[in-house]
Amino acid sequence: NAGVTQTPKFQVLKTGQSMTLQCAQDMNHNSMYWYRQDPGMGLRLIYYSASEGTTDKGEVPNGYNVSRLNKREFSLRLESAAPSQTSVYFCASSEGSQNNEQFFGPGTRLTVL
Amino acid sequence: QKEVEQNSGPLSVPEGAIASLNCTYSDRGSQSFFWYRQYSGKSPELIMFIYSNGDKEDGRFTAQLNKASQYVSLLIRDSQPSDSATYLCAVEMDSNYQLIWGAGTKLIIKP
């Protein structure tokens, strides 16, 4: 039981390059989330998927796209990376009802030059 | 804009003392409140959650909720150096169960 896994752990991109961050969970959770964490700003929600087949924008969706591939997998794509997207990205999952704990993956440290 | 506010710290506490961490929130309709711990370079992990006014105890940790004053706190008794971390307060939105996060309080336990 691996919980929430993310790949890659580290990535360096040049401005304008694209990449996809992968996330998978093996807890049979309905809901999945993508956050970014910047120093002094806490976790900000980029996109979430309340259930398989649905995705919705969070607080900071500009410059990102997501795909809920199936119940287990939720990917985040940067089409044209910008230095402002340098951050630590966390994927999380939860059962999707009230009082549910969100479980986090180990994170991806992304630097855009 | 729904907000969650925490003192960024660092909060320095001697080993064995009580550490008190506070969080205020703006949405009066919020029902559930979570405390996560995040070690440097690691992902957040849940310590406890609370949804009723009053105190909830779990080992050395006590969460306190006052909905009238819109604040939630976390007390850590007999603080240990291993408690040194950033503590994140999260408030659950009633409409869709998303969490709104505070920026975190950095806690340092001095031996």
Interface residues (C-beta under 8 A of the other chain):
Chain A: S31 Y33 G40 M41 G42 L43 R44 L45 Y48 A50 G58 F90 S94 G96 S97 Q98 N99 N100 E101 Q102 F104 G105 P106 G107
Chain B: V4 S8 Q31 S32 F34 K42 S43 P44 E45 L46 F49 Y51 L88 A90 E92 N96 Y97 Q98 L99 W101 G102 A103 G104
